[in-house]
Amino acid sequence: MKKRLVRCFVGFGMTGGRSNIEVFYVVPEMYAKALYTCLECGEVFVVDLENPAFAGREIAEVVKGTRCPSCNADLNETISCYPQTFRAPDGSLGSFDPGTMIPPDNESLVREFFEIVPS
């Protein structure tokens, strides 16, 4: 699985005990990307929403038979929308709602994530 550079924004999610956990999010209306995570280890993945191979398919169907490159978990069983749900550094599950406000471009940064490509 290859990595891809993605323009994203920084947010701060929360778990049961903390509310300042750094997460990243994309604005699909601007960048036509979506982020997902492996709930087993927290690895983050990017999906190109403009790829016609995704049309009408659920993410679980696309990743069927794919293993997480970090923990070897079956992504069909562990994939989830990120950062709405994420694995915090302490292992707990957290959440973040990016809302509808789109930050200015000068607040964006580029991160590298594994790319999910449908077969």
GUKOL-470588 format. One record per residue: residue number from 1; x, y, z of N, C-alpha, C in turn. Coordinates in steps of 0.001 Angstrom, whole numbers. Atoms other than C-alpha are relative to their C-alpha. Example, Ala and Ser with C-alpha at 12.3 -4.5 7.8 and 13.67 -1.06 7.14 Angstrom:
% GUKOL-470588
{1, {890, -1190, 0}, {12300, -4500, 7800}, {900, 1200, 0}}
{2, {-820, -1190, -60}, {13670, -1060, 7140}, {-770, 1090, 730}}
***
This chain:
% GUKOL-470588
{1, {858, -1169, 0}, {0, 0, 0}, {904, 1233, 0}}
{2, {-808, -1214, 140}, {1436, 3364, -1068}, {-553, 1120, 869}}
{3, {436, -1179, -744}, {1310, 6629, 819}, {-253, 1141, -968}}
{4, {361, -1160, 815}, {-138, 9857, -523}, {-8, 1244, 871}}
{5, {38, -1274, -701}, {291, 13472, 489}, {-1404, 584, -88}}
{6, {1374, -503, -85}, {-2971, 15073, 1617}, {1, 1334, 723}}
{7, {177, -1292, -666}, {-3817, 18687, 2415}, {-1128, -150, 1008}}
{8, {994, 175, -1064}, {-5662, 18714, 5725}, {132, 1107, 1034}}
{9, {33, -977, -1076}, {-6415, 20737, 8834}, {168, -724, 1332}}
{10, {-183, 560, -1340}, {-5642, 20184, 12519}, {-1221, 331, 839}}
{11, {1073, -184, -963}, {-8391, 19710, 15074}, {394, -672, 1298}}
{12, {-293, 616, -1290}, {-8533, 18545, 18665}, {-1210, -806, 452}}
{13, {1056, 915, -379}, {-10614, 15504, 19521}, {7, -272, 1487}}
{14, {75, 313, -1426}, {-11654, 14091, 22853}, {-294, -1481, 219}}
{15, {325, 1331, -488}, {-11823, 10816, 24703}, {-685, 197, 1342}}
{16, {644, -120, -1295}, {-13383, 10066, 28064}, {723, 923, 965}}
{17, {-742, -777, -979}, {-10587, 11785, 29946}, {767, 1196, -532}}
{18, {-781, -1100, 584}, {-8936, 14220, 27524}, {-780, 670, -1122}}
{19, {691, -723, 1074}, {-10105, 16897, 25124}, {961, 758, -902}}
{20, {-984, -740, 798}, {-6899, 18049, 23447}, {861, -924, -856}}
{21, {-762, 968, 778}, {-5867, 15126, 21239}, {-1, 440, -1457}}
{22, {-136, -491, 1364}, {-4534, 16288, 17878}, {-486, -1034, -1016}}
{23, {488, 814, 1112}, {-6369, 14888, 14858}, {102, 850, -1265}}
{24, {-41, -688, 1284}, {-6377, 15776, 11184}, {-1321, -247, -710}}
{25, {1228, 189, 754}, {-9361, 16300, 8931}, {102, 698, -1348}}
{26, {63, -591, 1325}, {-10113, 17101, 5321}, {-1390, 580, -189}}
{27, {1289, -581, 362}, {-12888, 19164, 3816}, {-322, -550, -1386}}
{28, {248, 662, 1286}, {-14284, 16893, 1074}, {-482, 940, -1101}}
{29, {490, -943, 1002}, {-15982, 19818, -657}, {1159, 722, -690}}
{30, {-1152, -705, 567}, {-12540, 21347, -1227}, {1007, -948, -639}}
{31, {-1108, 855, 420}, {-10198, 18397, -1672}, {-431, -1367, -523}}
{32, {527, 1278, 515}, {-12427, 15406, -2696}, {737, -1197, 575}}
{33, {-657, 1099, -706}, {-10751, 13165, -130}, {-811, -318, 1250}}
{34, {598, 405, -1275}, {-12013, 11210, 2874}, {1058, -768, 770}}
{35, {-948, 711, -854}, {-10037, 9852, 5808}, {-718, -1105, 765}}
{36, {482, 1149, -755}, {-10533, 6487, 7505}, {1108, -442, 932}}
{37, {-1003, 482, -936}, {-8762, 4761, 10363}, {-199, -1476, 303}}
{38, {47, 1363, -518}, {-7917, 1285, 11545}, {-204, 142, 1507}}
{39, {277, -135, -1428}, {-9518, 1096, 14992}, {875, -901, 857}}
{40, {-903, 881, -741}, {-7077, -1641, 15974}, {1267, 747, 424}}
{41, {-1286, -651, -299}, {-3923, 521, 15784}, {-13, 1513, -153}}
{42, {78, -1439, 179}, {-5022, 4027, 14769}, {599, 524, -1296}}
{43, {-551, -454, 1285}, {-3350, 4127, 11336}, {-1096, 725, -780}}
{44, {960, -798, 765}, {-5018, 6731, 9098}, {219, -258, -1492}}
{45, {-13, 264, 1433}, {-5900, 6142, 5437}, {-756, 1103, -730}}
{46, {708, -968, 836}, {-7012, 8427, 2612}, {-658, -726, -1163}}
{47, {749, 504, 1148}, {-9579, 7728, -102}, {-233, 1174, -931}}
{48, {270, -1015, 1017}, {-9826, 9710, -3332}, {-1454, -155, -437}}
{49, {1429, 95, 288}, {-13562, 10380, -3649}, {-334, 174, -1478}}
{50, {239, -176, 1435}, {-13190, 11234, -7336}, {321, -1256, -795}}
{51, {-315, 1249, 675}, {-12027, 7709, -8176}, {-1309, -705, -348}}
{52, {1274, 609, 374}, {-14916, 6195, -10183}, {-168, -1431, 512}}
{53, {102, 1366, -524}, {-14116, 2737, -8751}, {-697, -37, 1359}}
{54, {702, -61, -1281}, {-15673, 3914, -5449}, {-1499, 203, -165}}
{55, {1404, -356, 226}, {-19022, 4835, -7028}, {-935, -1111, 469}}
{56, {1010, 925, -487}, {-21853, 3148, -5143}, {515, -1111, 896}}
{57, {-577, 1063, -838}, {-19515, 1067, -2956}, {263, 516, 1408}}
{58, {-313, -312, -1396}, {-19190, 1061, 826}, {1481, -270, 233}}
{59, {-1431, 162, -276}, {-15685, 1337, 2285}, {331, -1432, 430}}
{60, {-261, 1378, -439}, {-15965, -2120, 3918}, {116, -945, -1191}}
{61, {-74, 821, 1215}, {-16553, -3631, 471}, {1319, 240, -729}}
{62, {-1241, -360, 704}, {-13566, -1776, -1006}, {1218, -611, 675}}
{63, {-1182, 494, -719}, {-11154, -2921, 1721}, {-49, -1500, 288}}
{64, {121, 1436, -246}, {-12361, -6530, 1795}, {1268, -708, -474}}
{65, {-1231, 718, 315}, {-9274, -8742, 1899}, {1268, 823, 162}}
{66, {-1159, -870, -198}, {-6974, -5785, 2705}, {380, 13, 1468}}
{67, {-490, -7, -1371}, {-4808, -5815, 5802}, {659, 1341, 286}}
{68, {-641, -1238, -424}, {-3607, -2783, 7745}, {1517, -184, -96}}
{69, {-1451, 134, 124}, {61, -2190, 6882}, {746, 199, 1323}}
{70, {-659, -238, -1287}, {804, -1208, 10490}, {-193, -1132, 1003}}
{71, {266, 1023, -1025}, {-884, -3926, 12576}, {-486, -1322, -574}}
{72, {432, 1204, 707}, {-1993, -6506, 9982}, {-1457, -405, 290}}
{73, {1420, 294, -242}, {-5653, -6309, 11099}, {-750, -7, -1331}}
{74, {866, 30, 1173}, {-8355, -7084, 8533}, {-783, 1315, -23}}
{75, {649, -1310, 35}, {-9503, -3595, 7497}, {-1510, -96, -176}}
{76, {1437, 191, 130}, {-12937, -4937, 6603}, {-671, -9, 1378}}
{77, {558, 81, -1356}, {-13449, -5458, 10359}, {353, 1205, 871}}
{78, {-486, -1051, -895}, {-11558, -2450, 11758}, {-84, 1415, -566}}
{79, {5, -1330, 613}, {-12104, 464, 9333}, {-1155, 843, 531}}
{80, {1009, -930, -491}, {-13992, 3533, 10542}, {306, 1392, -536}}
{81, {-196, -1380, 443}, {-14520, 7152, 9475}, {887, 737, 995}}
{82, {-938, -778, -814}, {-11728, 9395, 10768}, {-183, 1462, -362}}
{83, {-271, 81, -1420}, {-11599, 11682, 12736}, {-1247, -119, 859}}
{84, {1221, 154, -794}, {-15218, 11138, 13772}, {218, -1038, 1096}}
{85, {-454, 976, -987}, {-13763, 8078, 15547}, {1491, -195, -220}}
{86, {-1439, 212, 128}, {-10062, 7647, 16269}, {528, -725, 1233}}
{87, {-670, 652, -1123}, {-7701, 5651, 18469}, {1022, 995, 539}}
{88, {-899, -950, -662}, {-5927, 7966, 20936}, {1322, -692, 346}}
{89, {-1293, 593, -356}, {-2267, 7456, 21903}, {-56, -948, 1198}}
{90, {104, 882, -1166}, {-3368, 5835, 25188}, {-825, -1256, -299}}
{91, {756, 1179, 401}, {-5413, 3255, 23229}, {-1508, 154, 75}}
{92, {1446, -198, -97}, {-8848, 4665, 24036}, {-544, 531, -1328}}
{93, {641, -539, 1191}, {-11347, 5585, 21338}, {-493, 1403, 288}}
{94, {421, -1382, -147}, {-12041, 9256, 20803}, {-863, 418, -1162}}
{95, {847, -517, 1065}, {-14218, 11442, 18639}, {315, 1464, -271}}
{96, {-171, -1392, 409}, {-14044, 14709, 16752}, {-1005, 300, -1096}}
{97, {942, -448, 1017}, {-16670, 16584, 14752}, {580, 1254, -643}}
{98, {-600, -1174, 632}, {-15068, 18920, 12203}, {-977, 1140, -259}}
{99, {979, -1066, 218}, {-18312, 20862, 11853}, {-95, 375, -1467}}
{100, {214, -417, 1380}, {-19226, 22787, 8738}, {839, 1202, -399}}
{101, {-824, -1159, 313}, {-16887, 25776, 8973}, {1276, -449, -705}}
{102, {-1213, 337, 746}, {-14089, 25627, 6411}, {1085, 1018, 363}}
{103, {-1083, -913, -372}, {-10820, 27076, 7743}, {673, 598, -1239}}
{104, {-732, -571, 1138}, {-8712, 29360, 5539}, {1147, -929, -425}}
{105, {-1061, 860, 530}, {-6160, 27619, 3300}, {1325, 163, 737}}
{106, {-1294, -199, -670}, {-3267, 29176, 5213}, {86, -741, 1341}}
{107, {-23, 817, -1210}, {-4258, 27026, 8206}, {143, -1491, -313}}
{108, {-130, 1402, 383}, {-3849, 23808, 6231}, {1462, -436, 52}}
{109, {-1334, 581, 59}, {-870, 21489, 6222}, {-68, -1263, -826}}
{110, {-32, 1211, 812}, {239, 18471, 4235}, {520, -1147, 856}}
{111, {-370, 1211, -737}, {368, 15018, 5840}, {24, -1173, -969}}
{112, {-90, 1187, 830}, {1179, 11618, 4414}, {-789, -1134, 643}}
{113, {818, 1106, -476}, {-1342, 8776, 4762}, {36, -1131, -1029}}
{114, {149, 1113, 920}, {-1685, 5300, 3271}, {-1263, 241, -829}}
{115, {1157, -195, 866}, {-4040, 5432, 280}, {-704, -1322, -274}}
{116, {820, 1160, 338}, {-6872, 2949, -145}, {-422, 144, -1453}}
{117, {322, -10, 1429}, {-7231, 2135, -3831}, {-840, -1240, -298}}
{118, {836, 1159, 291}, {-10109, -79, -4965}, {609, -870, -1102}}
{119, {-511, 897, 1039}, {-9255, -3126, -7011}, {-1042, -259, -1047}}
***
